[in-house]
């Protein structure tokens, strides 16, 4: 399902968008025809649906992926993807709750996922208009990512901070 990941880019608001919409539609339809039932495929399928704007269906499949998650890392990742689906659909309050739950789990049991959870919480708070809180979270995210040294993730955190002005 890495193909779905390769077909996703980020817009100026740091939201996922199709890099090649026609190809993404074809891949998503191929997965749909296979009636996915495992965590990894359901999660990738849900993200593909999310990027295509099929929020209700994305939420359903991401809930299924979350139910099938067999590790803290998988629970956190599926929760964050589910939060994004709610956020893109206009339900930032549910997204915030999911992000906070994922962040708590990451801090307690999967510290390597903390930056991922923080970044998405910061983006959600930005959309809720809670800019001071978002800035605090995104600055924490950036500091963590700088210490980890991943240039791509550092750039995404800097881009999210730039959105705050």
Secondary structure, DSSP 8 states (H G I E B T S, - for coil): -HHHHHTEEE-TTS-EEESSHHHHHHHHHHHHHTT--SHHHHHHHHHHHHHTT-HHHHHHHHHHHHHH--SHHHHHHHHHHHHHHHHHTT-HHHHHHHHHHHHHHHHHH-GGGHHHHHHHHHHHHHHTT-HHHHHHHHHHHHHHHHHHT-HHHHHHHHHHHHTT-
